[in-house]
Amino acid sequence: MEYSRTREGFNYNPRFLEFIELFAKIGADSRIFPKKCGTCGALFRSFPDYIHSTEPLAHGLQDYSDVLDVPRTMQYRNCRCGSTLTIVFTKEVYPILDRFWEMLGKESKETGQPLKEVVSEFRDQCNRYIIAHDSAQTE
């Protein structure tokens, strides 16, 4: 699949971009940030700060819609102290949550990649986008 070029020279999956751009805007949502680590007290003021200052876990994004009967996705990352932090995305925070998981499923089916790999690829591209655009805005 051919990916789209952006100004920072990285190729993004064009199917991912709409969803990545919306994730990037979540940092301004006061229902999520600032976020504080309950173990060490580290404060993450925005999504870019959170991405810069934490480490992704292998199961970084999980869809819990079937378990809770409500569209809900959890993102897991580790604080520098080693504590696992969770951000909960609901339709109130991320209005296209259902479409997001539909897109990931379609990408998995069409590329033959397991859904877990597609989710990891999305997460990596999203993190790169957030960090690149945050850096561009603060320069």
Phi, psi and omega in degrees: 000138178273133182257159180278141175272143175239176186296335179274005173083007178264143178270121177254145173296122183300331176294331184279332193304314180304318183285323177297314181299323178289321175300320181298331181279348182297331181303339180272359184277115183290349175285343182248318184237146005288152179241137183241135175287125180289344182269306185254349179086005179302138182249129178248111188279337184208170178298315177300320177298317179298314180295317179297323193258003179231169180245136179290152173257159182303324180259046188308322178234129179229134176270121180248019181301318181292325182287318187257358182057024178218135177303116183207132177234141179244137174247131181246133175215157178259133172292163178299337179281351179101350179287140178276128179252147181232136170244133179257124176255123176242176178296335177293325181270320184230084190302338183255033182303315179298313179298325179301309181290328175298317179297316179297319178297318179295317178299318178298313182296315185286331181265346182079006178277144173299148181306321180302320179291320178296317178298317178297318178297316177300311181303315180297316179293321179297314179299317179299316180298312182299314180295315181297317182285329175293317179297319180295326182282334182265357180281000000 
